Every structure is written in structure tokens, then in C-alpha cells.
Amino acid sequence: MVGVPEKTEQSYEQARDELTEVVRKLEAGGLTLEESLALWERGEKLAAVCEEWLEGARARLTAAMNAETAGKDDASDPAAPF
């Protein structure tokens, strides 16, 4: 399916919600350096998952808009039968 990430098992919403929680924990502080680094790395991966979903959605919207534009172009063609 076009626009749906193939390499991830998380939905956009799941990744976004988990990323929000990671940010909250990092901002709260009180973590060891190792814990902070692990959370940062997890956050980077989650951000990449979100970006992949958003890029796919953007591609789907562009394709739909192009198809709509192509349909309008055909309608204005005097040689078109309908």
C-alpha cells in the first residue's frame, strides 16, 4: 500500500504518543546519563517512525491531488466524450 511504512509495526499515533512520553521523562529529569541516552535514542527512532508515516501521508495526498487535477483537465478537453 502506498504511503504506509513497511518497516514499522507501530501506527503513527502509537509512535507519537510514545515519543511524547519519552520527551516528558527527559524534561522531568532525575535520570542517569545512561537512562537519558537510552530514552534519547528511543525518541530518535520514534521520531523517524512518525516522519515515515507523515511522508507517506504527504505522498498519498499529492497523488490524490494530482489525480483530481488530471480529472479536471480531462473534463475541460473538448475532445472528451463526456
trRosetta pair geometry for C-beta under 8 A, 3 or more apart (Angstrom, degrees):
i j d omega theta_ij theta_ji phi_ij phi_ji
1 4 4.6 27 89 21 110 125
2 56 7.4 168 150 -160 55 90
2 59 6.5 -121 164 116 101 118
2 60 6.2 144 113 -88 99 85
2 63 6.9 28 127 -4 149 165
3 56 3.4 120 -169 173 56 87
3 57 6.0 103 -173 -71 118 30
3 59 5.1 -163 -91 72 92 103
3 60 3.8 0 -73 -45 163 109
4 53 7.9 7 -136 -123 47 71
4 56 5.7 134 -59 176 21 154
5 8 4.6 21 114 26 131 109
5 49 7.0 -161 70 -152 174 68
5 52 4.3 62 -91 135 131 123
5 53 5.8 -67 -16 -72 118 64
5 56 6.0 -124 -45 -32 68 145
7 52 7.6 -88 52 -167 100 166
8 15 7.4 -14 -180 -62 144 136
8 49 5.0 118 -117 -133 153 105
8 52 6.6 144 -11 79 136 145
8 53 7.9 -73 59 -54 150 95
10 14 4.3 -131 -165 87 96 121
10 15 4.6 114 123 -55 134 91
10 18 7.5 -64 -150 12 152 137
10 46 8.0 -39 84 -127 162 79
10 49 5.8 25 69 177 119 152
11 14 4.7 97 51 5 78 102
11 15 7.0 -150 89 -2 41 86
11 53 7.7 76 177 -107 48 147
12 15 6.0 -63 -151 41 29 107
12 16 6.0 28 154 -20 67 112
12 49 7.7 -178 -111 136 50 89
12 50 6.1 89 -149 -126 78 65
12 53 3.8 173 -88 150 106 166
12 54 7.4 114 -129 -50 129 68
12 57 8.0 16 -70 -36 157 130
13 16 5.7 -54 -141 38 29 112
13 17 6.2 28 159 -18 64 107
14 17 6.0 -57 -147 37 27 108
14 18 6.3 22 157 -14 63 109
15 18 5.9 -58 -146 41 29 108
15 19 6.1 33 154 -22 65 109
15 46 4.9 171 -170 -158 87 83
15 49 4.1 -140 -129 100 156 127
15 50 5.1 -162 113 -60 124 80
15 53 7.3 169 43 -7 139 137
16 19 5.6 -55 -146 36 28 113
16 20 6.5 34 153 -23 63 103
16 46 7.8 159 -76 167 24 108
16 50 5.6 98 -75 -104 79 123
17 20 5.6 -49 -151 31 32 115
17 21 6.7 31 151 -16 63 103
18 21 5.6 -54 -152 36 36 112
18 22 6.4 40 149 -22 67 102
18 42 7.9 -95 148 153 112 111
18 46 5.5 -142 93 -121 105 144
19 22 5.5 -49 -148 33 34 114
19 23 6.5 35 153 -18 65 103
19 43 5.9 99 -139 -139 78 73
19 46 4.0 -176 -75 125 97 134
19 47 6.1 115 -127 -64 139 65
19 50 6.5 -38 -17 -33 156 136
20 23 5.8 -54 -151 36 31 111
20 24 6.4 34 150 -22 64 106
21 24 5.5 -50 -147 34 34 115
21 25 6.5 33 155 -18 65 104
22 25 5.9 -57 -152 36 30 109
22 26 6.4 27 153 -16 65 108
22 39 5.2 166 -157 -173 93 94
22 42 5.7 -158 -113 96 142 107
22 43 4.3 -174 126 -79 145 96
22 46 6.6 162 8 26 147 150
23 26 5.7 -57 -147 39 31 110
23 27 6.1 27 157 -16 67 110
23 43 6.6 107 -61 -123 71 133
24 27 5.9 -60 -145 40 26 107
24 28 6.3 31 155 -27 63 107
25 28 5.7 -52 -147 29 30 114
25 31 7.0 66 157 -53 95 136
25 39 5.9 -128 93 -139 123 153
26 29 7.8 35 168 -67 35 43
26 31 7.4 -53 -113 16 49 144
26 36 6.4 97 -124 -140 87 83
26 39 5.5 -176 -68 118 98 136
26 40 6.9 95 -103 -72 139 74
26 43 7.3 -24 -27 -44 143 151
31 35 4.0 -127 -176 92 108 122
31 36 4.7 139 100 -58 124 82
31 39 7.0 -33 -175 2 171 138
32 35 4.6 96 51 7 79 102
32 36 6.9 -143 92 -5 41 88
33 36 5.7 -57 -148 38 30 113
33 37 6.3 30 155 -19 66 106
34 37 5.8 -53 -146 36 29 110
34 38 6.4 30 155 -19 63 107
35 38 5.8 -55 -148 36 30 111
35 39 6.3 28 155 -16 64 107
36 39 5.8 -57 -148 39 29 109
36 40 6.2 33 153 -23 65 106
37 40 5.5 -51 -145 34 32 114
37 41 6.3 31 156 -18 65 105
38 41 5.9 -54 -149 36 29 110
38 42 6.4 30 151 -18 63 107
39 42 5.5 -54 -147 37 33 112
39 43 6.2 38 152 -23 66 105
40 43 5.6 -55 -151 35 30 115
40 44 6.6 34 151 -22 64 101
41 44 5.7 -48 -151 30 33 113
41 45 6.7 32 151 -16 63 103
42 45 5.8 -55 -154 36 34 110
42 46 6.3 32 150 -18 67 107
43 46 5.6 -55 -144 39 32 111
43 47 6.2 36 155 -22 66 104
44 47 5.7 -52 -147 34 29 112
44 48 6.6 31 152 -20 62 104
45 48 5.7 -54 -153 34 33 113
45 49 6.6 36 149 -21 65 102
46 49 5.5 -49 -150 32 37 114
46 50 6.5 37 151 -18 66 103
47 50 5.7 -52 -150 37 34 112
47 51 6.3 35 151 -20 66 106
48 51 5.6 -52 -144 38 32 113
48 52 6.3 38 153 -24 64 103
49 52 5.7 -53 -151 32 30 113
49 53 6.6 29 152 -16 63 104
50 53 5.8 -56 -153 36 32 110
50 54 6.3 28 152 -17 67 109
51 54 5.6 -56 -144 40 32 111
51 55 6.2 36 156 -21 66 104
52 55 5.8 -51 -146 34 29 111
52 56 6.5 30 153 -18 61 106
53 56 5.7 -58 -153 37 31 112
53 57 6.4 30 152 -19 66 106
54 57 5.6 -51 -145 36 34 112
54 58 6.2 39 153 -22 65 104
55 58 5.5 -51 -147 35 31 114
55 59 6.4 33 152 -20 64 104
56 59 5.7 -53 -149 34 32 111
56 60 6.5 31 153 -18 65 105
57 60 5.7 -54 -149 36 33 112
57 61 6.4 33 153 -18 66 105
58 61 5.8 -55 -149 37 30 110
58 62 6.3 31 153 -20 64 107
59 62 5.7 -53 -147 37 31 112
59 63 6.3 32 154 -19 64 106
60 63 5.7 -54 -147 36 30 112
60 64 6.3 29 154 -18 64 107
61 64 5.7 -56 -147 38 31 110
61 65 6.2 29 156 -17 66 108
62 65 5.8 -56 -145 39 29 109
62 66 6.2 29 155 -19 65 108
63 66 5.7 -55 -145 38 29 111
63 67 6.3 30 154 -20 64 106
64 67 5.7 -53 -147 36 30 111
64 68 6.4 31 153 -19 64 105
65 68 5.6 -52 -148 36 32 112
65 69 6.3 33 153 -19 65 106
66 69 5.6 -53 -146 38 32 112
66 70 6.2 34 153 -21 65 105
67 70 5.6 -52 -147 36 31 112
67 71 6.4 35 151 -21 63 104
68 71 5.6 -53 -151 34 32 114
68 72 6.6 31 152 -17 64 103
69 72 5.8 -53 -150 35 33 110
69 73 6.4 37 151 -22 65 104
70 73 5.6 -51 -149 33 33 115
70 74 6.6 36 152 -20 64 103
71 74 5.8 -52 -152 33 32 111
71 75 6.6 34 151 -22 64 105
72 75 5.5 -52 -150 32 36 114
72 76 6.7 25 156 -12 66 106
73 76 6.2 -64 -153 39 31 104
73 77 6.9 46 147 -40 63 100
74 77 5.5 -44 -157 9 38 121
74 80 5.5 111 170 -96 75 143
75 80 6.7 -102 -117 71 23 165
77 80 4.3 98 78 -26 100 104
